[in-house]
Amino acid sequence: MHERWARLLESYIHESAEQMTREPEGQLKHPYTVPSSPGSPYYSSALWDWDSWTISIALAQVEADTGQQGRFFEYERGSILNFLDHTDDDGVVPIQLTPTGSLTHGEAGRGGGFSQNMHKPVLAQHAALLAQRRGDVEWVKPQLATIGAFLDRYLESHVHAETGLAYWQTDFAVGVDNDPSVYYRPDRSTAAIYLNSLLYRELLAYGYLLELSGDAPAANAARGRAQDLVDALNRHAWDERDGTFYSVDLGLRAIDPEDWLHRGAPRRWSSLPLRIDNWSSFLPLWAGFATQEQADRMVERHRDERTFSANYGIRTLSRLEKMYDLRASNNPSNWLGPIWGISNYLVFRGLVKYGYSDDAAALAEKTVRLFGQDLETNGSLHEYYHPDSGEPIITHGFQNWNFLVLNMIAHLEGRRTVSEF
């Protein structure tokens, strides 16, 4: 690791972290966090779902490095409370909030038949991260019923009955914006490995919060549901031929018992693998439900320079995919190959979890080099990057999960490293 870049990034992140905090305004009654510094064109005033969770992981590392425990707690807790304030009676939580409104693409609640995407399943994980850091759950106990309603809504309205896998309602605001396994595909047709990996960890986090609160039976029920999801993922999303987890195509025509053409041999499969090589196929390592043998096969795919491994990290889409494209785009942002800080970080965490120390260190060092060069040259970080040259592609002033490089630096230096729940 380049010492100069590590110290440059450390100093910059420690000094700039507060730029992602905002005071209560308008409909946001609690302090909260945003992805970018003030004045950045897209992300400087809005509270976003998985962004606020990952920001907390980075802010926790800032606190650990500086010895200022609790410095950001009110903003992190406030981010969760703002979302819970806007949760409806059916457990539907918005994806994004601003002081004046919310980003929507149709009615997400009962009036729309629960047919729109909602907040990604990271609310319980966010709360569990804060509970672990503080050593208590009292601050979130009054909200546990609302978090439970949110998870129930996922399980009741966003899970495919035949396979037991969670699916995206549409391709709107899925986080990995133009993931080809979701983008421009029919509604409710993709059980994304990204979504299901998050939901697995969310169920475990909810179980942790319930156990801390003294409700062991409910905690065990949540953990049992998490295991049910793993069983479904191994049945439908693991591809033994390729040695990886894929997103799953649910868009099969219903079986019609009166259809004479197919009656002699109706289909006996409930899904098809979407064999698109996307970075999110490595998320089962981060989530921790891959077996060691599965992980051994998957890590070989991570190392392949023809597909994912690049000078500055892991390509968000394999270079061999026909959709591979590094052009700048916003709304949707481009995940068709560029390097993102969050994908580098989550793959890094998965490698650490399964004992691939050298691979994890190499990926962390690439990330330090990427962000160190950008900061040294341009005075800020960006949203995503060219995987071979490291040149920034778009969004000067983007901070957000890029600050997780701080956690990578701590890991490389053998210091206390904060990780997510």
Number of C-alpha atoms within 10 A of each C-alpha: 16 11 12 12 19 22 14 15 25 21 12 15 21 17 11 14 20 15 16 23 21 21 13 14 14 10 15 24 15 21 21 28 31 24 26 28 21 15 10 15 13 13 20 21 23 23 25 25 24 20 18 25 25 22 23 26 23 24 28 28 24 25 17 18 19 11 10 11 15 16 15 21 19 15 24 26 20 21 29 26 21 19 22 20 15 16 19 15 12 14 21 27 27 22 20 19 21 16 14 10 12 16 13 16 11 13 13 18 21 12 9 10 10 20 19 23 27 26 20 20 24 25 26 28 24 26 25 26 22 25 19 14 14 14 11 15 20 13 12 20 15 10 15 18 13 20 24 17 18 25 24 15 19 22 17 13 17 23 19 18 12 11 20 19 28 28 27 24 23 20 24 22 21 22 19 22 18 19 23 20 22 27 17 12 14 14 18 22 21 29 32 24 26 23 22 27 26 19 25 24 23 26 26 24 25 26 26 24 27 22 16 18 16 10 13 15 12 14 21 17 14 23 21 15 16 23 16 14 22 21 16 18 26 15 12 23 28 21 16 11 6 12 17 22 27 27 29 28 23 22 16 12 8 8 12 11 9 8 10 8 9 12 12 8 7 12 12 7 10 17 18 16 17 20 16 19 23 26 24 24 22 28 23 27 26 22 21 17 21 23 12 13 9 18 23 15 14 20 20 10 20 22 14 13 14 11 20 22 20 23 18 27 32 30 29 26 26 24 20 12 15 10 14 17 14 18 14 16 12 11 10 16 16 25 26 25 26 27 31 24 23 19 22 24 25 20 27 26 22 22 23 18 15 18 12 16 13 11 17 24 19 16 24 27 20 21 29 24 23 26 26 25 19 19 17 14 10 13 12 18 27 23 24 26 27 22 23 14 11 22 16 21 18 18 20 18 21 23 27 28 26 25 29 28 27 28 26 26 23 18 17 16 12 9 12 12 17 23 16 17 20
